[in-house]
Amino acid sequence: MVEIVTVTAENVDTYGFFCKMSARKSAAWQAKRAWLSDRFAEGLQLRLLGEGERGFIEFMPGAKSWRAIEDADAFVVIHCLWVVGKSRGKGYAKALVDQAEIWARGHGFRGVAALTGSGNWLISPGVLEHRGYDCVDQAENGFELTVKSFSGGGMPRLSGGWHTKAEACGPGLTVLRTAQCPYLEDAAAHARRAAKKLRLAFTDRVIETAEDLRALSPSPYGTYALVHDGKLLSYHYLQEAQILERLGA
């Protein structure tokens, strides 16, 4: 089996964090690096495939997770799971999920939770459905909260209130984003340009705490949302042309 590298605060500058590896001097990469520094202190775990393979998993204690999930203190939450390119089809996704489950058991958690869906930037349900994960909550746009429980007890749930949170963004085009994903600075720039072309008010709000994410995010994903006139337009990166097309321009 391929080597799996544990990335820590001490070695992250050596191994990086998979995304935007060729842009280490960019503001977005540096923002993610700073975000990780704070999260490592809260228990975040990052594992990379070694030996030239391409993939990673990021997970952390549910009480501090950056997904719009409540009542998850007894669980570990998987943020991201990516295996790409030539590394697909080799069982590496399973090996990475094993890392989260082993860590959760070893640290006394009651199970592992993950947000899944068929859209971009989400774990596909098929990756987990044969590993003992069950859907415990759902939301619009195909979101499912899936959990593998090691013992009995209460289950986590999605934060909810999505429409109310979208309406709170007000008129115009609003981006809600975190520094968790280094691609989102570019996503915000595309939205800003689209708003300018359409002469819309534009707000770019960076969410800085997990608590604010749960309180503000109009979707379970939490890390990114694009809202137009109080309605969720997208929870994932859109190019300027895609935004204009969705707005009928």
N, C-alpha and C positions, 0 to 999 in steps of 0.2 A: 504493500500500500504506500502511496505517496506520503512524503513528509508533510506534516501540518505544523505551521509556524504559529506560536502564540505571540501576538504583538502586545507590547506593554508600553507604558510611559517611557521606559528606559531605552527601548529599541525601535520605537515607531519611526524615528528619523532614518534608521537603517532600512527597515522593511516597507515603510509607507503604509497605506491603507487601501490599496487596490485601485481606487478611483482617481482619475486625473494624475496618474503617476508621471506623465511627461510634462506636467505643468506645476512643478513644486514651488515655483516662484510666484504663482498667481495669487491674487487676493483670496479667491475661493478656496484654493488648497490650504492656504495659511489659516483661513477661518475654520475649516474642518479640523486642521491640526490642533487649533486652540480648543475647539469643541471637544475633541477627543481627550485632551489633557484634563479637562474638567470631568468628563464622564469616567475615565479610568479610576478616578478617586471615588466614584460612586459604584464601582463594581462592573463597569462595562468590560466585556470580553470580545476580543477580535482574533480570529483565526484565519490565516491565509494558506492556500495550497502552496507548497514549495516545489522545488525541482522543475521550475519552468511551467508548471501547470497554472491555470487561470481560474481562480475562484476564491470566495471568502464567505465567512459568516460573522455577523455582529449580533450579540445578544447581551442582556443585562437584567438585573433584578427588576421585577415588574413595578415595584414602588417608584422607581426612577425612570422607567422606560419612556421613550419618545414616540409613543403611539397613543391614540385617544382611547385608552383602555382603563377601566376602573376596577377596583377590588382585586388587584393582581399582586398584592404584597407577597403572597405565598408561592408565586410562580416566577419563573424566568421567562422573559419575552424576547423572542427572536425579532430583531429589527430587519435585517437584510440577509438574504441568501442568494448568491450569484455563482453560477458555474457557467463559463462561456467558451466559445470557440472549440478548439481541439480537445478541451478537457471534458466536454459533455459526453454522456454515455459511458462513463467509466466507473460509476458508483461514488463519485466524489461528493455529490450532494448529500447522500446518505452518511458518508463519513463526517461531513461537517455538522450535520444535524446531531449525529452521535456525540460530537464534542459538546454541544449545548446540553444534551440530556445527561451526559456524564457529569458535567460541571454542576448542573442543577441538583442531581442526586447527592453529590459529594458535599454540597453546601446546604443541605437540609431543606430544599424547596419541595413543594408538593407536586410540581409538574412544570411543563413547558407550554407556553402559549405562542401563537403566531397569527398575524393578520394575513389572510390569503385572499386571492381573487384572480380573475382572468385578465385583468388589465396590466398595463405597464408598471414596472417597479414593485410588483407584489409577488410573493411566493405563490406558485401555482398550487391549487389544492391537491393535484395529483402527486406532488412530491411528498405529501404528508399523510394522505388518506390511508395508506397501507401500513402506517407505522403506529397506529393506535391513537391518532388524533381525531377528535370529534368536534363538530361544529356546536358551539354553545351560544352564539349570538350572530346576528346578521344585520346588514344595513344596505341601503340603496347602492347601485353601481357595482353589485356583485361582491361586496365585502363580506367576508366571513371570519369570525374569530374562532380559531380552532385550538383545542387544548388536548394535551396528553397528560392525564392525571396519574400520579404514582400512588395516590391514596384517596380516600373519600374527603368530603368537605365541600364548601362553597366554591363556585366558579367565578372567574373574572367576567366582565361584561364590557360592551362598548359604551363610550361616554354618552352618546345620544345628543338630542337637541340640535341636529345638523342644520335644519332649515332656519332656526332662530339665530344660530351663529352666523350663517351666511347673510341673513337679513341685517345683522348688526354691522356688516361692512359698509352698508350704505350705498349711495349711487356711484356710478363709474366703475372702473376696473381696479380690483384690489388683489395684490399678491400677499399671501401669508406664507412664510417660509422659515426654515431653520438652517443652521450651518451644518447640520448632519450630512447633507448631500452637497458636494462641491459643484455639482452641475446647476444648482438652483440660482446662482448669481446670473448665469447666462439666461435662464428661464425668465427671470425678472426683467432682464434687459429686453428680451423679445416682447414681453407684455407692455413694458414702458413705451416701446416704439409703436406698438399697435394702438395703444391709448392715444398717443400723440396724433397718429394719422386719423383717428376717429374723433378727435377733440373731446376725449373723455377725461374726467378727473382720474388721477392715478395715485394709488397708495401702495407703497412697498414696505410691508411690516415684517421685520425679522423677530421671530419668537425666540425668546432667550431662556425660558425655563420649561421643564416638563409640565409643571402645573398650569402655566399659561397655555401650553399646547392643548391640554385637555379642555380648558375653559373656552378657547377661541376657535379651535379647528372645526370647519364645517364638514369634515370627513374623517373617518377613522384613521386614515393614513397619517395625517397630522404634519408631516414634514413639508408638504407643499399643498397649497390650494390657490386656484385662480377663480375669483368671484366677480361676476358682472351684475351690477344693479341688484345686489342682494341674493343672487342665485349662483350656486356652484357651477362653474364652467368646466373646470378640469381639476383633478388632483395630481396630475403628472405634467411634466415638461411639454410645452407646445412651442413650436416655432411661430414667428410672427405671422407668417402666411396662414398657418393653421388657426390661429386666434381670429384673424380677420375673417376667415371662411366661416368659422363657427358663429361669428357675430353678423354674418350675412353681408359683409362688406366686399 
